[in-house]
Amino acid sequence: MIGSKFSKKYHHFLQKIGDLSGGDTSHKISVRKLNDNIRLDRTEIKNVLEYLQELGFITIETIGGPFLYGHITITKAGLRKYNELS
């Protein structure tokens, strides 16, 4: 579907989101907690989250906080991709 455009950065990010979700598409994941280990700056994390949302892998649930977005959830498509990557 997205081939080589899905770089290691996005791969790693989606794996972290999948891990934090526990396989639950309704579980809200704190963007701050997500970034604790990844350590991206505000602009970069915003761009990654918007790209993953465009692909249908996540939903941005709340706005606000130090990274512009507060919480996200993983979608069913995101879980499928997460399982493919694992």
Residue, then its C-alpha position, 0 to 999 in steps of 0.5 A: m500500500i505505501g511501500s518504501k514511503f513508510s520509513k523506519k521513523y514511521h515504522h518505529f512510531l507506529q510500533k510504539i503507538g501499537d504497544l501503548s494501545g494494547g490493541d484497543t482502538s478506543h484507548k487514548i494515548s498521551v502524545r507526551k507519553l508517546n514521545d517520552n522515548i522517541r524524543l521528537d521536537r514539536t514540529e516533527i511529532k506534529n508532522v508524523l501524527e498528521y501523516l499517520q492520520e492521513l494514512g488512516f492509522i491513527t485518529i487525533e482525539t484531543i488538541g492541546g499540550p506541549f506537542l499541539y496534540g494531546h491524545i491519539t487513538i490507533t485505528k483498526a487499519g493502524l492495528r493491522k499495519y502494526n501487526e504486519l510490522s511486528 
